[in-house]
Amino acid sequence: MKNLSGPKLDEIDGGFPADFDMLVVGGGVNGAGIARDAAGRGYRLLLVEQDDLAGHTSSASTKLIHGGLRYLEYGEFRLVRESLIERERLWRMAPHIIWPLRFILPQTLSPRPAWMVRFGLFLYDHLGGRKALPATETVALDHSPFGDGLADRRGRAFLYSDCWVDDSRLVVLNALDAAERGALVRTRTRLLRARRDGAVWRATIGDARGEQEVRARILVNAAGPWVSDVIGRAGLHSDRAVRLVKGSHIVVPRLYEGDHAFTLQNADRRIVFAIPYEGRFTLIGTTEEDWTGPPRKAQIDDAEIGYLLDTAGRYFARPPKREDICWSYAGIRPLYDDKAGRSSAVTRDYVLDLDGDGPPLLSIFGGKITAYRRLAEQALNLLAAQGIETRGAWTGEAKLPGGDMAQGGFDALAASLRDQYPALPGALLRRLARAYGSRASQLLGRAQRLDDLGGTFGSDLTRAEVDYLVSKEWARTAEDILFRRSKLGLHVPPDAVDRLSAYLKGPVRNLSEERPTPLQEKE
């Protein structure tokens, strides 16, 4: 058995550690999830991300924790079942950033017969052991408030359940938990090259300060769209491949009242969601377009805008127009290439590819945000099966940072913050409770007035929150803060970006490059 015991990270080389049990490449949801699981099992590890945490695919999702209802059409029963089981598990782990959402699925323009949709929803309700979420119902749109805002309220619709997630914060919280368990997390740091040398990988990483070589017994490639590129940087080749598919979303002023979402069916059998977003907006997405070039930062194109607007226009009484678009975002999904013809039919399942010819290289192909925890657990179990001695699986019921709420859940937490900080705006306290959960009071400290938090950059983004995000959550830029750690970019005045950027260039102490104190010392 290969034992992973050894010196503590801060005892190696007297400075930045050079030796690790594991080097994880990629700071999306899969990389952060693997780092968290591994740190909790006793691995000494380094995670490197070339940009910001969740800087690409993992912040460009439709913000859903769901089983994937339409995947049943493609026979993806195992994936749907696994995702449905994970859906309620993740909700329990992080009830501040994940919460239930009801979906209306109108049949008026459906290309699928009602019996087929109802049968699919029956499977959806029962495949994954649903316990806390409400079951599917049938509603008459002309007699229900769920029909408000629709252009055609004739006929019936199905009402079913899934969950909403703040996807970027999910990634950050996994990285934060990993760091508090002893992992070292480095953003804006690239893997430049790697090679096997006996029982270890010798990897060269680089950031704005230069290059450095580190050694690791295991290399985990969770680089998402760059997974094949990382394999090449390690001097290897894999028969596995990714199929890059771009998904884009638009945000428009709110199209309807209510806290429910809509599942909109198109004649091409693709699905578009319309989801309440940030109080005053509706999020519409996603598209599915093959991406043929090298992976990079993606942007929505005119055809995708037209597709989403046309879909919304067929369903809603107030069709959105191009000039209504407040924001758009796009991401490249690294789907496992199963040789499917249409991009919408490509599997969302994942493949763990282990190259064990020497020190292991584990590459992650595909996956979806809902299955990230299970993917990470299976990845660590696979490595354990190679004779690497670690502690067992542990993440199944372990709360993410801020998720350890007392009896009464989120509402009780929000009420407690109002009692503790009566002079602070209620909307601010509720937003901080949603973002930070039980850790919101760490950010607020002893503040009694808004001025005690250092003033604001616009909306309710305070200097205290910015300092917290820089020191604890690896935030570096205005975009990191306004569109990933929060969605306040939709609410702040135009000059807020410049003022925030200027502040971030000032003498703000950056603690997130330091190793946080572990929750417990390694054995």
C-alpha positions as CSV (number, residue, x, y, z in Angstrom):
1,M,0.0,0.0,0.0
2,K,1.3,3.5,-0.8
3,N,1.0,5.6,2.3
4,L,0.4,9.3,1.9
5,S,1.8,10.3,5.3
6,G,4.6,12.9,5.4
7,P,5.6,16.3,6.7
8,K,3.1,19.1,6.9
9,L,3.0,21.5,3.9
10,D,4.4,24.4,5.9
11,E,7.5,22.3,6.9
12,I,8.6,21.6,3.3
13,D,11.4,23.7,1.8
14,G,10.7,26.4,4.3
15,G,8.5,28.4,1.9
16,F,6.1,27.5,-0.9
17,P,5.7,23.7,-0.7
18,A,7.4,21.6,-3.4
19,D,6.1,18.2,-2.5
20,F,2.4,17.1,-2.7
21,D,0.4,13.9,-2.7
22,M,-1.8,15.4,-5.4
23,L,-1.7,18.2,-8.0
24,V,-5.2,19.1,-9.2
25,V,-5.3,21.1,-12.4
26,G,-8.6,23.1,-12.9
27,G,-10.6,25.2,-10.5
28,G,-14.1,24.5,-11.8
29,V,-16.7,22.5,-9.9
30,N,-15.0,19.1,-10.6
31,G,-11.5,20.2,-9.7
32,A,-12.7,22.0,-6.5
33,G,-14.9,19.1,-5.6
34,I,-12.0,16.6,-6.0
35,A,-9.7,18.9,-4.0
36,R,-12.2,19.1,-1.1
37,D,-12.8,15.3,-1.0
38,A,-9.1,14.6,-1.2
39,A,-8.1,17.1,1.5
40,G,-10.7,15.5,3.8
41,R,-9.2,12.1,3.1
42,G,-5.7,13.3,4.2
43,Y,-4.1,14.1,0.9
44,R,-1.6,17.0,0.8
45,L,-2.6,18.7,-2.3
46,L,-2.2,21.8,-4.5
47,L,-4.9,23.0,-6.8
48,V,-4.0,25.4,-9.6
49,E,-6.4,27.3,-11.8
50,Q,-5.3,29.3,-14.8
51,D,-7.9,32.1,-14.2
52,D,-10.4,32.6,-11.4
53,L,-12.3,29.8,-9.7
54,A,-15.3,29.0,-11.8
55,G,-14.0,31.4,-14.3
56,H,-15.3,29.5,-17.3
57,T,-17.8,26.6,-17.6
58,S,-18.8,26.3,-14.0
59,S,-20.1,29.9,-13.8
60,A,-21.9,29.7,-17.2
61,S,-24.5,27.1,-16.3
62,T,-28.3,27.5,-16.1
63,K,-27.9,27.6,-12.3
64,L,-29.8,24.4,-11.7
65,I,-29.3,21.3,-9.6
66,H,-31.4,18.9,-11.5
67,G,-31.7,15.3,-12.7
68,G,-32.0,16.3,-16.4
69,L,-35.5,15.4,-17.3
70,R,-34.8,15.4,-21.0
71,Y,-31.9,13.0,-20.6
72,L,-34.5,10.3,-20.1
73,E,-35.3,10.5,-23.8
74,Y,-31.8,9.4,-24.5
75,G,-31.9,6.5,-22.1
76,E,-29.5,8.1,-19.6
77,F,-31.3,6.4,-16.6
78,R,-28.1,5.9,-14.5
79,L,-27.1,9.5,-14.9
80,V,-30.6,10.8,-14.1
81,R,-30.9,8.6,-11.1
82,E,-27.5,9.6,-9.7
83,S,-28.3,13.3,-10.3
84,L,-31.7,13.0,-8.6
85,I,-30.1,11.4,-5.6
86,E,-27.5,14.1,-5.5
87,R,-30.1,16.9,-5.9
88,E,-31.5,16.6,-2.4
89,R,-28.1,15.8,-0.9
90,L,-26.6,19.0,-2.3
91,W,-29.6,21.0,-1.0
92,R,-28.9,19.6,2.5
93,M,-25.2,20.4,2.2
94,A,-25.6,24.0,1.1
95,P,-29.1,25.3,1.8
96,H,-27.9,28.9,1.6
97,I,-26.9,28.7,-2.0
98,I,-29.3,25.9,-3.1
99,W,-33.0,25.9,-2.7
100,P,-36.1,24.3,-4.3
101,L,-37.6,25.7,-7.5
102,R,-40.9,24.7,-9.1
103,F,-41.1,24.4,-12.9
104,I,-44.1,24.9,-15.1
105,L,-44.0,22.8,-18.3
106,P,-46.8,23.9,-20.6
107,Q,-48.1,21.5,-23.1
108,T,-49.6,24.1,-25.5
109,L,-46.6,24.1,-27.9
110,S,-45.1,20.7,-26.9
111,P,-43.7,18.5,-29.6
112,R,-44.2,15.6,-27.2
113,P,-47.6,14.0,-26.4
114,A,-48.9,14.7,-22.9
115,W,-48.7,11.0,-21.9
116,M,-45.0,10.8,-22.8
117,V,-44.2,13.9,-20.7
118,R,-46.3,12.6,-17.8
119,F,-44.6,9.2,-17.9
120,G,-41.2,10.9,-17.9
121,L,-42.2,13.0,-14.9
122,F,-43.4,9.9,-13.1
123,L,-39.9,8.4,-13.6
124,Y,-38.4,11.7,-12.6
125,D,-40.3,11.6,-9.3
126,H,-39.4,8.1,-8.4
127,L,-36.0,7.2,-9.9
128,G,-34.0,9.1,-7.3
129,G,-35.8,8.5,-4.0
130,R,-37.3,12.0,-3.8
131,K,-38.1,12.9,-0.2
132,A,-38.4,16.6,0.5
133,L,-39.2,18.1,-2.9
134,P,-42.9,18.2,-3.9
135,A,-44.2,15.7,-6.5
136,T,-45.4,16.5,-10.0
137,E,-48.9,18.0,-10.3
138,T,-51.1,18.9,-13.3
139,V,-52.5,22.4,-13.5
140,A,-55.1,24.1,-15.8
141,L,-53.3,27.2,-16.9
142,D,-56.5,29.3,-17.4
143,H,-57.4,28.7,-13.7
144,S,-54.0,29.0,-12.1
145,P,-51.7,31.9,-11.3
146,F,-48.9,29.7,-12.8
147,G,-50.4,30.7,-16.2
148,D,-49.9,34.4,-15.5
149,G,-47.6,36.0,-18.1
150,L,-48.1,33.3,-20.8
151,A,-49.4,34.3,-24.2
152,D,-51.7,31.3,-24.4
153,R,-53.3,30.0,-21.2
154,R,-55.3,27.3,-22.8
155,G,-54.8,23.7,-21.9
156,R,-52.8,22.2,-19.1
157,A,-49.2,22.2,-17.8
158,F,-47.2,20.0,-15.5
159,L,-45.7,21.4,-12.3
160,Y,-42.5,19.6,-11.1
161,S,-39.6,20.3,-8.8
162,D,-35.8,20.8,-9.1
163,C,-33.4,23.1,-7.4
164,W,-31.6,26.4,-8.0
165,V,-27.9,26.9,-7.3
166,D,-25.5,29.8,-7.2
167,D,-23.0,27.9,-9.4
168,S,-20.0,30.1,-8.9
169,R,-20.4,30.1,-5.1
170,L,-20.7,26.3,-5.1
171,V,-17.2,26.1,-6.6
172,V,-15.7,28.7,-4.2
173,L,-17.2,27.0,-1.2
174,N,-15.7,23.6,-2.2
175,A,-12.3,25.3,-2.7
176,L,-12.7,27.1,0.6
177,D,-13.5,23.8,2.4
178,A,-10.5,22.2,0.8
179,A,-8.2,25.0,1.9
180,E,-9.5,24.8,5.5
181,R,-8.7,21.1,5.4
182,G,-5.1,21.9,4.4
183,A,-5.1,22.2,0.7
184,L,-3.2,25.0,-1.1
185,V,-5.3,26.8,-3.7
186,R,-3.5,28.9,-6.3
187,T,-5.6,30.9,-8.9
188,R,-4.1,32.7,-11.9
189,T,-1.6,29.8,-12.0
190,R,-1.1,27.5,-15.0
191,L,0.3,24.1,-15.4
192,L,3.0,24.6,-18.0
193,R,4.4,21.1,-18.4
194,A,4.7,17.9,-16.5
195,R,6.7,14.7,-16.7
196,R,7.0,11.4,-14.9
197,D,10.1,10.9,-12.8
198,G,10.2,7.6,-11.1
199,A,7.3,7.6,-8.5
200,V,6.4,11.2,-8.9
201,W,5.2,13.9,-11.4
202,R,7.6,16.8,-11.8
203,A,5.3,19.7,-12.8
204,T,6.2,23.3,-13.8
205,I,3.6,25.8,-12.8
206,G,3.6,29.5,-13.6
207,D,2.0,32.7,-12.5
208,A,2.7,36.4,-12.9
209,R,5.7,36.0,-10.6
210,G,7.4,33.4,-12.6
211,E,7.7,29.6,-12.8
212,Q,8.2,26.9,-10.2
213,E,8.6,23.2,-10.1
214,V,6.5,21.1,-7.8
215,R,6.4,17.3,-7.3
216,A,3.3,15.2,-6.8
217,R,2.5,11.5,-6.6
218,I,-0.8,12.0,-8.4
219,L,-1.8,14.4,-11.2
220,V,-5.5,15.0,-11.5
221,N,-6.6,16.7,-14.8
222,A,-9.9,18.5,-14.1
223,A,-9.2,21.2,-16.7
224,G,-12.7,21.0,-18.3
225,P,-12.5,22.2,-21.9
226,W,-8.6,22.1,-21.6
227,V,-8.5,18.4,-20.5
228,S,-6.9,17.2,-23.7
229,D,-4.4,20.1,-23.7
230,V,-3.3,19.2,-20.2
231,I,-2.8,15.6,-21.3
232,G,-0.5,16.9,-24.0
233,R,1.4,19.1,-21.6
234,A,2.1,15.9,-19.6
235,G,3.6,14.4,-22.8
236,L,0.8,11.8,-23.1
237,H,-2.1,10.8,-25.3
238,S,-5.6,9.5,-24.6
239,D,-8.1,7.8,-26.8
240,R,-10.8,9.7,-24.9
241,A,-12.0,13.0,-26.3
242,V,-14.2,15.9,-25.4
243,R,-16.8,17.4,-27.6
244,L,-17.0,21.2,-26.9
245,V,-20.5,22.6,-26.9
246,K,-21.3,26.2,-26.3
247,G,-24.2,27.1,-24.1
248,S,-25.4,30.8,-23.9
249,H,-27.9,32.6,-21.8
250,I,-29.6,36.0,-21.7
251,V,-31.0,38.1,-18.9
252,V,-34.0,40.4,-19.5
253,P,-36.3,42.4,-17.2
254,R,-38.8,40.1,-15.4
255,L,-41.3,38.5,-17.8
256,Y,-43.8,37.3,-15.3
257,E,-44.7,37.3,-11.6
258,G,-44.1,34.5,-9.2
259,D,-41.1,32.5,-7.9
260,H,-41.6,29.6,-10.3
261,A,-39.6,28.8,-13.5
262,F,-40.8,27.7,-17.0
263,T,-39.6,24.8,-19.0
264,L,-40.2,25.8,-22.7
265,Q,-40.3,23.1,-25.3
266,N,-39.3,23.9,-28.9
267,A,-40.2,22.2,-32.1
268,D,-36.6,20.9,-32.5
269,R,-37.3,19.1,-29.1
270,R,-34.7,21.2,-27.3
271,I,-35.5,22.8,-24.0
272,V,-35.1,26.4,-22.9
273,F,-35.6,27.5,-19.3
274,A,-37.0,30.8,-18.1
275,I,-36.0,31.3,-14.5
276,P,-36.5,34.1,-11.9
277,Y,-33.2,35.8,-11.5
278,E,-31.9,38.4,-9.0
279,G,-35.4,39.6,-8.1
280,R,-35.9,41.9,-11.1
281,F,-34.9,39.7,-14.0
282,T,-35.6,36.6,-15.9
283,L,-32.8,34.3,-17.0
284,I,-33.4,32.5,-20.4
285,G,-31.2,29.6,-21.6
286,T,-29.6,27.6,-22.8
287,T,-28.4,27.1,-26.4
288,E,-26.3,24.2,-27.6
289,E,-23.9,24.9,-30.4
290,D,-20.8,22.9,-31.3
291,W,-17.5,24.7,-30.6
292,T,-14.9,23.8,-33.2
293,G,-12.0,26.1,-32.2
294,P,-9.6,25.9,-29.2
295,P,-11.2,26.5,-25.9
296,R,-11.3,30.1,-24.7
297,K,-13.7,32.7,-23.1
298,A,-17.0,32.4,-25.0
299,Q,-19.6,35.0,-26.0
300,I,-23.1,34.6,-27.2
301,D,-23.6,35.2,-30.9
302,D,-26.5,36.7,-32.9
303,A,-28.0,33.4,-33.9
304,E,-28.2,32.2,-30.3
305,I,-29.8,35.5,-29.2
306,G,-32.4,35.1,-31.9
307,Y,-33.1,31.5,-30.8
308,L,-33.6,32.4,-27.2
309,L,-35.7,35.5,-28.0
310,D,-37.9,33.5,-30.5
311,T,-38.5,30.8,-27.9
312,A,-39.5,33.3,-25.2
313,G,-41.6,35.2,-27.7
314,R,-43.7,32.1,-28.5
315,Y,-44.6,31.6,-24.9
316,F,-44.8,34.9,-23.1
317,A,-47.4,37.7,-23.4
318,R,-44.7,40.3,-23.3
319,P,-42.0,39.0,-25.7
320,P,-38.5,40.3,-24.9
321,K,-36.6,42.2,-27.5
322,R,-32.9,42.5,-28.2
323,E,-32.8,45.9,-26.6
324,D,-34.2,44.4,-23.4
325,I,-31.2,42.2,-22.8
326,C,-29.4,43.4,-19.7
327,W,-26.7,40.8,-19.7
328,S,-25.6,37.7,-21.4
329,Y,-23.0,35.0,-20.7
330,A,-21.8,31.9,-22.5
331,G,-19.6,28.9,-21.6
332,I,-18.1,25.9,-23.3
333,R,-19.2,22.6,-21.9
334,P,-16.5,19.8,-22.1
335,L,-18.9,16.9,-22.9
336,Y,-17.6,13.4,-23.2
337,D,-17.5,12.6,-27.0
338,D,-19.9,9.7,-27.5
339,K,-20.0,10.4,-31.2
340,A,-23.7,11.5,-31.1
341,G,-24.9,13.4,-34.1
342,R,-26.6,16.4,-32.6
343,S,-24.9,18.4,-29.8
344,S,-28.1,18.3,-27.8
345,A,-28.0,14.5,-27.8
346,V,-24.4,14.2,-26.5
347,T,-24.2,12.5,-23.1
348,R,-23.9,14.6,-20.0
349,D,-22.3,11.6,-18.2
350,Y,-18.7,11.6,-17.2
351,V,-15.7,9.3,-17.7
352,L,-12.8,8.9,-15.3
353,D,-9.7,8.0,-17.4
354,L,-6.9,6.7,-15.3
355,D,-3.4,6.3,-16.8
356,G,-1.5,4.2,-14.3
357,D,1.7,3.6,-16.2
358,G,3.8,5.1,-13.5
359,P,2.6,7.8,-11.1
360,P,-1.2,8.1,-11.9
361,L,-2.7,10.6,-14.2
362,L,-6.5,10.9,-13.7
363,S,-8.4,12.8,-16.4
364,I,-12.0,13.9,-16.1
365,F,-14.1,13.9,-19.3
366,G,-17.6,15.3,-19.2
367,G,-19.9,15.7,-16.3
368,K,-22.6,18.0,-15.0
369,I,-22.7,20.3,-12.0
370,T,-25.3,18.3,-10.2
371,A,-23.1,15.2,-10.2
372,Y,-19.8,16.9,-9.2
373,R,-19.7,15.5,-5.6
374,R,-20.4,12.0,-6.7
375,L,-17.8,12.3,-9.5
376,A,-15.2,13.5,-7.0
377,E,-16.1,10.6,-4.6
378,Q,-15.7,8.1,-7.4
379,A,-12.5,9.6,-8.5
380,L,-11.0,9.3,-5.0
381,N,-12.4,5.7,-4.7
382,L,-10.7,4.8,-8.0
383,L,-7.4,6.1,-6.8
384,A,-7.8,4.2,-3.5
385,A,-8.4,1.0,-5.6
386,Q,-4.9,1.5,-7.0
387,G,-3.5,0.7,-3.6
388,I,-3.2,4.3,-2.3
389,E,-4.0,4.3,1.4
390,T,-6.3,7.1,2.5
391,R,-9.3,7.7,4.7
392,G,-12.7,6.7,3.3
393,A,-15.4,8.6,1.6
394,W,-16.9,11.4,3.8
395,T,-18.6,14.1,1.7
396,G,-22.1,12.5,1.5
397,E,-23.6,14.5,4.3
398,A,-20.9,17.0,5.2
399,K,-22.0,20.6,5.0
400,L,-20.3,23.1,2.8
401,P,-19.0,26.3,4.5
402,G,-22.0,28.3,5.8
403,G,-24.4,25.4,5.3
404,D,-24.5,24.4,9.0
405,M,-27.7,26.2,9.9
406,A,-29.6,25.7,13.1
407,Q,-33.1,24.4,13.3
408,G,-35.4,26.5,11.1
409,G,-33.0,26.7,8.2
410,F,-32.4,29.7,6.1
411,D,-35.4,31.7,7.3
412,A,-34.3,31.3,10.9
413,L,-30.8,32.4,9.9
414,A,-32.1,35.5,8.2
415,A,-34.2,36.3,11.2
416,S,-31.2,35.8,13.5
417,L,-29.1,38.3,11.5
418,R,-31.9,40.9,11.6
419,D,-32.0,40.5,15.4
420,Q,-28.2,40.7,15.7
421,Y,-27.8,43.7,13.3
422,P,-31.1,45.7,13.6
423,A,-29.7,48.9,12.2
424,L,-28.4,47.3,9.0
425,P,-30.7,47.1,5.9
426,G,-32.8,43.9,5.8
427,A,-32.1,43.4,2.1
428,L,-28.4,43.4,2.7
429,L,-28.6,40.9,5.6
430,R,-30.8,38.6,3.5
431,R,-28.4,38.7,0.6
432,L,-25.4,38.0,2.8
433,A,-27.3,35.1,4.4
434,R,-27.8,33.7,1.0
435,A,-24.2,34.1,-0.1
436,Y,-22.4,33.2,3.2
437,G,-24.9,31.3,5.2
438,S,-23.9,30.9,8.9
439,R,-20.6,32.6,8.1
440,A,-22.3,36.0,7.3
441,S,-21.6,37.2,10.9
442,Q,-17.9,36.7,10.3
443,L,-18.1,39.3,7.5
444,L,-20.3,41.6,9.5
445,G,-18.3,41.4,12.7
446,R,-19.5,44.1,15.2
447,A,-20.9,46.4,12.7
448,Q,-23.9,48.4,14.0
449,R,-24.3,50.8,11.0
450,L,-23.6,50.6,7.3
451,D,-20.7,53.0,7.7
452,D,-19.1,50.4,10.0
453,L,-18.7,48.2,6.9
454,G,-16.6,50.9,5.1
455,G,-19.2,52.4,2.8
456,T,-20.5,50.9,-0.4
457,F,-19.3,50.7,-4.1
458,G,-22.9,50.8,-5.2
459,S,-26.0,48.8,-4.4
460,D,-25.1,47.2,-1.1
461,L,-21.6,46.0,-1.9
462,T,-19.5,47.2,1.1
463,R,-15.8,47.5,1.5
464,A,-16.0,44.9,4.3
465,E,-17.4,42.4,1.9
466,V,-14.8,43.1,-0.8
467,D,-12.0,42.7,1.8
468,Y,-13.5,39.4,2.9
469,L,-13.8,38.1,-0.7
470,V,-10.2,39.1,-1.4
471,S,-8.8,37.7,1.8
472,K,-10.8,34.5,2.1
473,E,-12.2,33.6,-1.4
474,W,-9.4,34.4,-3.9
475,A,-11.2,37.3,-5.6
476,R,-8.8,39.6,-7.6
477,T,-10.9,41.6,-10.0
478,A,-14.1,43.5,-10.2
479,E,-15.5,40.8,-12.4
480,D,-14.6,38.1,-9.9
481,I,-16.7,40.0,-7.3
482,L,-19.5,41.4,-9.3
483,F,-20.3,38.4,-11.5
484,R,-19.0,35.3,-9.8
485,R,-18.8,35.8,-6.0
486,S,-22.0,37.8,-6.4
487,K,-24.4,38.9,-9.1
488,L,-24.3,42.5,-8.1
489,G,-23.0,43.5,-11.5
490,L,-26.6,43.7,-12.5
491,H,-27.4,46.1,-9.8
492,V,-24.5,48.5,-9.3
493,P,-24.2,51.9,-11.1
494,P,-21.9,52.1,-14.2
495,D,-19.1,53.8,-12.3
496,A,-19.0,51.0,-9.6
497,V,-16.7,48.8,-11.8
498,D,-14.0,51.6,-12.1
499,R,-14.2,52.5,-8.4
500,L,-14.0,48.8,-7.3
501,S,-11.1,48.1,-9.7
502,A,-9.2,51.1,-8.4
503,Y,-9.7,49.9,-4.8
504,L,-8.6,46.4,-5.7
505,K,-5.3,47.8,-7.0
506,G,-4.7,49.5,-3.7
507,P,-3.0,48.1,-0.6
508,V,-5.6,45.5,0.2
509,R,-3.9,42.6,2.1
510,N,-4.3,39.5,0.0
511,L,-4.6,36.6,2.5
512,S,-6.0,34.0,0.1
513,E,-2.5,33.1,-1.2
514,E,-1.6,32.0,2.3
515,R,-2.4,28.6,3.6
516,P,-5.5,28.8,5.8
517,T,-5.4,27.1,9.2
518,P,-6.6,23.6,8.8
519,L,-9.7,22.4,10.6
520,Q,-7.6,19.7,12.1
521,E,-4.0,18.6,11.8
522,K,-3.1,15.7,9.6
523,E,-2.3,12.5,11.2
